[in-house]
Amino acid sequence: MIEILEILANPNFWAATIRIATPLVFGVLGALLCERAGVLNLGIEGIFTAGAMAGWMAAWLGAGLWGGVLVAAVAGGLFGLLHAVLTVPLGLSQHVSGLGVTLLATSVAYFGYRTALPDVSSPPRIEPFPPLDVPLLSELPFFGPALFQHTALTWLALGMVVVVWWVMTRTPLGLAIRAVGDNPDAVDAQGLSVYGLRIGAVMAGSALMAVGGAFLTMAAFDAFFFGMVNGRGWICIALVIFASWRPWKALFGALLFGAFDAFQVRLQTAFGEEVPGQLFLMTPYILSIIALVVAARRADYPRALLAPWFKGQR
């Protein structure tokens, strides 16, 4: 019990929570945009991988860190466009298309890495985003190192929560996106393009997912490794349901999972000799499943999610 309290009282634990949650925030916001428009994007795991590789490769080739972020976003948007074309105007299965995009994006990322660096045993390093100290606030005891010493991409992720919330709840565009995910016939009757809104939302959401992947190689680490995404995309799909498709709850869900993950690492260090390590690795996923089950019973899902729509048909 004393060890647990010491973990919770350590500012490094809370800093790690935010750091672990950052790529999840990008991913869950991206999935939220897609699903609010009525399209399930199971390509997220592959888009994470493609964004991680594309952003890192661009930075390594001299595009700079923000150039790498832009390249990652463009790569994610292109894979989102592919998924949107297959599922929106063509009306193909969103599940099958999403899984196909995951396989394609992952394979393209690995192929691109091996083609660019065929004889490299360990990936070259880049200079990642450094932590930014918020003037005055970063010097506060406990709260400074816990909350105010993070990289620019973490602050961007938190800012995107505000942007997505504002767009979705305070603008005509957000109203149209939510409407197209609930009642596309009504949107069409207003003279708006259902196809355009859905394709645009999927592309924007996929770009955010890819930036989440870029965080892994350009802020959390300084290189690209096979398997580094490690299921984060699937966690984001679950977190969208936990959040009931609301940006602020999505942020809370990402932070909650980040806390579970950071907690298990420290518990493993404290009690690793007494308890099998696999039990600690399972903990954040088990707790996330429990939270998901509780939240999903009250989830208000988009009514047209997964339902194909064709112009002129009722």
C-alpha positions in Angstrom: 0.0 0.0 0.0 2.9 2.4 0.8 4.5 1.7 -2.6 1.2 2.5 -4.3 0.9 5.8 -2.5 4.5 6.6 -3.3 3.7 6.0 -7.0 0.7 8.3 -7.0 2.6 11.0 -5.2 5.4 11.0 -7.7 5.1 13.7 -10.4 6.9 11.5 -12.9 4.0 9.1 -12.8 1.6 11.8 -13.9 4.0 13.1 -16.5 4.2 9.6 -17.9 0.4 9.3 -17.9 0.1 12.4 -20.1 3.0 11.2 -22.3 1.4 7.7 -22.8 -2.0 9.3 -23.4 -0.9 11.7 -26.1 -0.9 9.4 -29.2 -4.2 8.0 -27.9 -5.7 11.5 -27.8 -4.8 12.0 -31.5 -6.1 8.6 -32.4 -9.4 8.7 -30.4 -10.2 12.2 -31.8 -9.6 10.9 -35.3 -11.8 7.9 -34.8 -14.4 10.1 -33.2 -14.5 12.3 -36.4 -14.9 9.3 -38.6 -17.6 7.7 -36.6 -19.5 10.9 -36.0 -19.8 11.0 -39.8 -21.1 7.4 -39.9 -17.9 5.6 -40.9 -16.1 3.1 -38.8 -12.3 3.3 -39.5 -10.6 0.1 -38.5 -7.6 1.2 -40.6 -6.4 3.1 -37.5 -3.7 0.6 -36.5 -2.1 0.7 -39.9 -2.5 4.5 -40.2 -0.7 4.9 -36.9 2.2 2.8 -38.3 2.3 4.7 -41.6 2.3 8.0 -39.7 5.0 6.9 -37.4 7.3 5.8 -40.3 6.4 8.7 -42.7 7.0 11.4 -40.1 10.2 9.9 -38.9 11.5 9.3 -42.4 10.7 12.8 -43.5 12.5 14.3 -40.4 15.5 12.1 -41.0 15.7 13.2 -44.7 15.8 16.8 -43.6 12.2 18.0 -43.6 12.4 19.1 -40.0 10.2 18.0 -37.1 7.1 20.0 -38.1 7.7 19.0 -41.7 7.6 15.3 -40.6 4.3 15.9 -38.7 2.9 17.4 -41.9 4.1 14.5 -44.0 2.6 12.1 -41.5 -0.8 13.9 -41.6 -0.8 13.8 -45.4 0.0 10.1 -45.4 -2.8 9.5 -43.0 -5.2 11.6 -45.1 -4.4 9.6 -48.2 -5.1 6.2 -46.5 -8.3 7.8 -45.1 -9.3 8.8 -48.6 -8.8 5.2 -49.8 -11.0 3.9 -47.0 -13.6 6.6 -47.6 -13.9 6.0 -51.3 -14.4 2.3 -50.7 -17.0 2.7 -48.0 -18.9 5.9 -48.8 -19.7 6.1 -52.6 -19.0 2.4 -53.2 -20.8 1.3 -50.0 -18.4 -1.6 -49.3 -18.1 -3.2 -45.9 -16.5 -0.7 -43.4 -15.1 -3.6 -41.4 -13.4 -5.3 -44.4 -12.1 -2.1 -45.9 -10.7 -0.9 -42.6 -8.9 -4.1 -41.9 -7.6 -4.0 -45.5 -6.3 -0.4 -44.9 -4.6 -1.6 -41.7 -2.8 -4.4 -43.6 -1.9 -2.2 -46.5 -0.7 0.8 -44.5 1.4 -1.4 -42.2 2.9 -3.3 -45.1 3.7 0.0 -47.0 5.4 1.4 -44.0 7.6 -1.6 -43.4 8.3 -1.9 -47.2 9.3 1.7 -47.4 11.6 1.4 -44.4 13.3 -1.7 -45.8 13.6 -0.1 -49.2 15.1 3.1 -47.9 17.4 1.4 -45.4 18.1 -2.1 -46.7 21.4 -2.7 -45.0 20.7 -1.0 -41.6 20.5 -3.3 -38.6 19.3 -0.6 -36.2 17.3 2.5 -37.3 19.0 5.9 -37.5 18.1 8.4 -34.8 16.7 11.8 -35.2 16.6 14.7 -32.8 13.0 14.4 -31.3 10.7 17.2 -30.1 12.2 18.4 -26.8 10.0 19.1 -23.7 8.8 22.6 -23.5 8.8 24.4 -20.1 5.8 26.6 -19.6 7.2 29.9 -18.0 6.6 30.1 -14.2 4.2 27.1 -14.2 7.0 24.5 -15.0 8.8 25.7 -11.9 6.0 24.8 -9.5 6.7 22.0 -7.1 5.0 18.7 -8.2 2.7 20.3 -10.8 5.5 21.7 -12.8 7.2 18.4 -13.8 3.9 16.6 -13.8 1.9 18.9 -16.0 3.9 21.7 -17.6 7.1 20.0 -19.1 5.8 18.3 -22.2 6.6 18.3 -25.9 4.9 20.5 -28.5 3.0 17.5 -29.8 1.4 16.9 -26.4 0.2 20.5 -26.3 -1.0 20.1 -29.9 -3.0 17.0 -28.8 -4.6 18.9 -25.9 -5.3 21.8 -28.2 -7.0 19.5 -30.8 -9.4 18.4 -28.1 -10.6 22.0 -27.8 -10.7 22.5 -31.6 -12.6 19.3 -32.3 -15.1 20.1 -29.5 -15.6 23.6 -30.8 -16.0 22.5 -34.4 -18.4 19.7 -33.6 -20.6 21.6 -31.2 -20.3 25.3 -32.2 -20.1 25.4 -36.0 -22.4 24.6 -38.9 -19.7 22.2 -40.2 -19.8 20.2 -37.0 -23.6 20.1 -37.1 -23.5 18.8 -40.6 -21.0 16.1 -39.7 -23.1 15.0 -36.7 -26.2 15.0 -38.9 -24.6 13.0 -41.6 -23.8 10.3 -39.0 -27.3 10.3 -37.7 -29.6 11.0 -40.6 -27.9 11.4 -44.0 -31.3 11.7 -45.8 -32.0 14.9 -43.9 -28.6 16.2 -44.9 -29.2 15.4 -48.5 -32.6 17.1 -48.4 -30.8 20.3 -47.3 -28.7 20.2 -50.4 -25.5 19.2 -48.7 -23.2 16.5 -50.0 -23.3 13.4 -47.8 -20.4 11.9 -49.7 -18.3 15.0 -49.4 -18.9 15.4 -45.7 -18.2 11.8 -44.9 -15.1 11.6 -47.1 -13.8 14.9 -45.6 -14.4 13.7 -42.0 -12.6 10.4 -42.6 -9.6 12.1 -44.2 -9.3 14.6 -41.4 -9.7 11.9 -38.8 -7.1 9.7 -40.5 -4.7 12.6 -40.6 -5.1 13.0 -36.8 -4.5 9.3 -36.3 -1.3 9.5 -38.3 0.0 12.4 -36.2 -0.6 10.2 -33.2 1.7 7.6 -34.8 4.3 10.4 -35.6 4.3 11.3 -31.9 5.8 7.8 -31.2 8.8 8.3 -33.5 9.3 12.0 -33.1 8.6 12.7 -29.4 8.3 9.6 -27.4 11.2 7.9 -29.2 13.7 9.0 -31.8 13.5 6.2 -34.3 11.0 3.8 -36.1 10.8 0.2 -34.9 8.6 -2.6 -36.2 5.7 -3.3 -33.9 6.0 0.0 -32.0 2.4 0.9 -32.4 1.5 -2.2 -30.3 -2.3 -2.1 -30.5 -2.8 1.6 -29.7 -5.1 1.9 -32.7 -7.5 -0.8 -31.3 -7.4 0.9 -27.9 -8.6 4.1 -29.6 -11.5 2.4 -31.2 -12.6 1.2 -27.7 -12.0 4.6 -26.2 -14.4 6.2 -28.7 -17.2 4.1 -27.3 -16.1 4.7 -23.7 -16.3 8.5 -24.5 -19.7 8.2 -26.1 -18.3 10.1 -29.1 -17.6 13.3 -27.0 -14.1 15.0 -27.2 -13.7 15.8 -23.5 -14.7 12.3 -22.4 -12.3 11.0 -25.1 -9.5 13.0 -23.4 -10.4 11.5 -20.0 -10.5 8.0 -21.5 -7.0 8.4 -23.0 -5.6 9.8 -19.7 -7.3 6.9 -17.8 -5.6 4.3 -20.0 -2.3 6.2 -19.8 -2.6 6.1 -16.0 -3.3 2.4 -16.0 -0.3 1.8 -18.3 2.1 4.0 -16.3 0.8 2.4 -13.1 1.5 -1.1 -14.2 5.1 -0.3 -15.2 5.8 1.0 -11.8 4.0 -1.8 -10.0 6.1 -4.2 -12.0 9.2 -2.5 -10.8 8.0 -2.6 -7.2 6.5 -6.1 -7.1 8.0 -7.8 -10.1 9.8 -10.4 -8.0 6.6 -11.5 -6.3 4.0 -11.4 -9.1 4.4 -12.6 -12.7 5.1 -9.7 -15.0 2.4 -10.8 -17.5 -0.2 -10.0 -14.9 0.9 -6.3 -14.8 0.9 -6.1 -18.6 -2.7 -7.3 -18.6 -3.8 -4.8 -16.0 -4.4 -1.7 -18.2 -6.4 -3.7 -20.8 -8.5 -5.5 -18.2 -9.4 -2.2 -16.5 -10.1 -0.6 -19.9 -12.5 -3.5 -20.8 -14.3 -3.0 -17.5 -14.6 0.7 -18.0 -15.7 0.2 -21.6 -18.5 -2.3 -20.6 -19.8 0.1 -18.0 -19.7 3.1 -20.3 -21.1 1.3 -23.4 -24.4 0.6 -21.7 -25.2 4.3 -21.8 -23.4 5.2 -25.1 -25.4 7.3 -27.6 -23.9 6.0 -30.8 -24.4 7.7 -34.2 -27.6 6.2 -35.7 -26.2 5.8 -39.3 -22.8 4.4 -38.2 -21.9 1.4 -40.5 -24.9 2.0 -42.6 -24.1 2.6 -46.3 -26.0 5.5 -48.0 -26.6 5.9 -51.7 -27.9 9.1 -53.3 -31.5 8.8 -54.5 -32.3 5.7 -52.4 -34.6 5.7 -49.4 
